[in-house]
Every structure is written in C-alpha cells, then in structure tokens.
Amino acid sequence: MTTASNNSKRQCLVMGNWKMHGTLADNAKLLAALRPYASKNAAMAVCVPFPYLAQAQDALKGSSVTWGAQDISVHSHGAYTGEVSGAMLKDFGCRWTLVGHSERRSMHAESDQLVADKARAALAVGLTPVVCVGESLAERDAGQAVAVIQRQLAPVLALGADSVNQLVVAYEPVWAIGTGRTATPEQAQEVHAAIRAALSAIGAGNIQILYGGSVKAANAASLFSMPDIDGALVGGAALIADEFLSIAACGDQA
C-alpha cells in the first residue's frame, strides 16, 4: 500500500451535495440548523441547486459554513442556454463547485477532459473545484478501480501543480452512491492512497481527498480515521440536519 502523508496537516472537510432536492421552506429549516456550526478541526460546506444559491448566501453569510454549486460551465459567457458560469456563481458568494460528479459523467456524458476544463474554469474565477472520481461495480470487480481513477485524473493533473494544489478531489465509488453500500475504510483508504501517490508525483500530495458514497454518522468516524481520508462528500445524509452535523462532529474528532 502507498505510504500516506500526515493527515494532521489537512483540515477535515465535510461537504453536503443536495443534488436535486430542496424547497424554500425545507431549505430554510436546514440552513438555520447548520448556521451555528463552528469547529477548528472540521470545515462544513453545502453544494445546493442553482435556484437556491441566493437563499444559501443569505442564510449562511457570516457563519463558518460555506456554500457552492453542483456544476459549472466551461464558458465564461455567451449563447449557452441552460449553462451557469463561474462568474455567476461568484455573484452568489460561492466558494466551491463540484465537477465531474458520477451522475454528470454517466447521465450527461461528461468526458475526463471536460471535467478538467470545468476545473480550470472554476479556478480562473477563484472558485475551488471539487473533482469527483470513482469506478463502477463492474470496473471494481474487474480489478480496474485504480486504473479508471488514474485515467479520470490524468487531464486534471495535466493542469499542473499550481492549479492542482488549489482543488479538492472526491473519491466516490459509483457502486456505493445512494445504494446503502459503503466501501470499507480499508477499501477506501487503498484508493485514497493511490490518489495521493498520483498527486504527490506532481507536487500536490497534501490537498484534501474526500470520500463519497453512502456516508452516515454511523460510519463517518471509521472512514475519517484513515490517514488519507480528509473528509466526506455527503449525499442524502446532508439533507438531515442532525445526521449531517453528527458527521461533521466525527470530522472534528478525527
């Protein structure tokens, strides 16, 4: 197994991906419950649907909880109906944007190069891209997990160390997203260590690598105990305030 770097140097990041969920009323309750969150050891963020960015900005401004989007256009402006640019996201105080989530890759045929281009677009306006990578069940069963992730990362790493040191990577095994199945901490660590090795090879070995895939309060502590797991990209559990706060508490204690 690849030797891990010192996890104590990296703050834990617990990020919620709301996906296509939310109403103004439900969001108000959830954001109000998250707003008081404060920790020296674990940061909290939420990535909300585009229509709710203004609500997140109003509800969270001045708190320690940051917010972002779930996607970004590679274009800065123009005749691109339905696209949302990085500058638009910045207008709503976003700090983050997801790029390359498995649902975008599979449902919208996003290529590895497009994901890298989106990461570059985010960095160009001062947003932190969270680059999502992960293998399907068939790819894992075929022993191809690391090879798939290396392929997905290659165009991102080609951006160079200066750029890669400004982003976050999220490993989300596709077979564990919304299925109730979770990679064991040891399985996740093995892949995280391989990702860390690829990042280290270009001089970016100390960036945060999050785990995403049916993360809950019940398994967060064991995942966060792994040396190369620096937090979580949380799906369904991020919509339940008490559960999401409990996951963040595990990060605070890691």
FENJOGI-V650423 format. One record per residue. RES is the residue in one letter. SS is DSSP state (H for helix, E for strand, - for the rest). Layout:
# FENJOGI-V650423
[[RES	SS] [RES	SS]]
This chain:
# FENJOGI-V650423
[[M	-] [T	-] [T	-] [A	-] [S	-] [N	-] [N	H] [S	H] [K	H] [R	-] [Q	-] [C	E] [L	E] [V	E] [M	E] [G	E] [N	E] [W	-] [K	-] [M	-] [H	-] [G	-] [T	-] [L	H] [A	H] [D	H] [N	H] [A	H] [K	H] [L	H] [L	H] [A	H] [A	H] [L	H] [R	H] [P	-] [Y	-] [A	-] [S	-] [K	-] [N	-] [A	E] [A	E] [M	E] [A	E] [V	E] [C	E] [V	-] [P	-] [F	H] [P	H] [Y	H] [L	H] [A	H] [Q	H] [A	H] [Q	H] [D	H] [A	H] [L	H] [K	-] [G	-] [S	-] [S	-] [V	-] [T	E] [W	E] [G	E] [A	E] [Q	-] [D	-] [I	-] [S	-] [V	-] [H	-] [S	-] [H	-] [G	-] [A	-] [Y	-] [T	-] [G	-] [E	-] [V	-] [S	-] [G	H] [A	H] [M	H] [L	H] [K	H] [D	H] [F	-] [G	-] [C	-] [R	-] [W	E] [T	E] [L	E] [V	E] [G	-] [H	-] [S	H] [E	H] [R	H] [R	H] [S	H] [M	H] [H	-] [A	-] [E	-] [S	-] [D	H] [Q	H] [L	H] [V	H] [A	H] [D	H] [K	H] [A	H] [R	H] [A	H] [A	H] [L	H] [A	H] [V	-] [G	-] [L	-] [T	E] [P	E] [V	E] [V	E] [C	E] [V	E] [G	-] [E	-] [S	-] [L	H] [A	H] [E	H] [R	H] [D	H] [A	-] [G	-] [Q	-] [A	H] [V	H] [A	H] [V	H] [I	H] [Q	H] [R	H] [Q	H] [L	H] [A	H] [P	H] [V	H] [L	H] [A	-] [L	-] [G	-] [A	H] [D	H] [S	H] [V	H] [N	-] [Q	-] [L	-] [V	E] [V	E] [A	E] [Y	E] [E	-] [P	-] [V	H] [W	H] [A	H] [I	-] [G	-] [T	-] [G	-] [R	-] [T	-] [A	-] [T	-] [P	H] [E	H] [Q	H] [A	H] [Q	H] [E	H] [V	H] [H	H] [A	H] [A	H] [I	H] [R	H] [A	H] [A	H] [L	H] [S	H] [A	-] [I	-] [G	-] [A	-] [G	-] [N	-] [I	-] [Q	-] [I	E] [L	E] [Y	E] [G	-] [G	-] [S	-] [V	-] [K	-] [A	H] [A	H] [N	H] [A	H] [A	H] [S	H] [L	H] [F	H] [S	-] [M	-] [P	-] [D	-] [I	-] [D	-] [G	E] [A	E] [L	E] [V	E] [G	-] [G	H] [A	H] [A	H] [L	H] [I	-] [A	H] [D	H] [E	H] [F	H] [L	H] [S	H] [I	H] [A	H] [A	H] [C	H] [G	H] [D	H] [Q	H] [A	-]]
